[in-house]
Amino acid sequence: MNKAILLLLLSPLSVYASDVYQCTVDGVTTFSQTPCDDQYNTVEVDNSSGGSISEEEKSMVMKACVNHHSSNFKDPNSVRIDNSKTVWISDTSGARQVLILDLNARNGYGAYEGAKPYRCFLNHDGSQLSKVQYLIQ
């Protein structure tokens, strides 16, 4: 039983690094998961998701996202974040990281309307907003 648990705990460690083989065929450099011929270089690839951003960076990104959408509200100073999550989506330009904030703000009568999702596109490491804030499609 203990061996099975140990095996399960160690199994995810193997997915974080894999070897890729770099070959030159007819003057063109190619990369493959299998050796091309006798003349190849092994390139180690770390395919983990990368480092996470700090809480301070995350807070700054969330504030920037709220500022980006603040013109949609009658009372921008009353905007509050009820929930947040980060997801990956893809369009014709490729995969993009998206911050989804459930934002709630006061309406013209001073009451909170209820949270609605607002999206902000992030750079690949999630440390700041992307310069392109719409789907390319």
Secondary structure by P-SEA (a helix, b strand, c coil): caaaaaaaaaccccccbbbbbbbbcccbbbbcccccccbbbbbbbbccccccccaaaaaaaaaaaaaaacccccccccccccbbbbbbbbccccbbbbbbbbbbbbccccccccbbbbbbbbccccccccccccccc
